[in-house]
Amino acid sequence: MKNIVVLVSGGGTNLQRIIDTIKSNEIVNAQVSLVVADRDCYGLQRAENEGIKNKMIPRGKNFCELLEKEIPENTDLIVLAGFLSIMTQDFCQKFEGKIINIHPALLPKFGGKGMWGMHVHNAVIAAEEKTSGATVHFVTAGVDEGEIILQGKVDISENDTPESLAEKIHSVEYDIFPKAINIVLQNK
Ligand code: GRF
């Protein structure tokens, strides 16, 4: 059984999707052993509702140091699912190849510091892109620069707004995230 730690900062619908696809065996032979949030958010409540151990470590300078102490020894994968703090170089090195993130655009486009949440979708619409999507990638010290595991695309129509695009991309995320988690876990 593979052990996954999930990090969240928000509503946690991707966390819920991970939990649900473990139950339905779309993610094979795994469990979420811990959920950590860097602020109060509904993601923590989702963990609580599912009987999953959860913890809030306030965001800030020593977040990664405190987090490291909480990561169980037997952890196979750390999944950033709508997580907003930037991981330190030390943390990224320590868990190299074991941390993945989901980003709501087709990296390497529309990534990097400041490109999160609606900022991404606003920028994509302003640039009059014809496609966008979601990317699951390994986390390295360079923000959104790690190796890409899986991407899913959506077409952007003339009527799309940042909000409608965000919604379309969320459904792509629900499709590719469990698949990417399987890919990474099976290579371990
Ligand atoms: C997702 O769009 C993800 O790509 C981004 O943050 C959002 C999280 O949504 N990193 P949720 O909290 O899983 O609903």
Residues whose N, C-alpha, C, O or C-beta is under 5 A from the ligand:
A	BS01	GRF	G10 G11 G12 T13 N14 L15 A81 G82 F83 I102 H103 P104
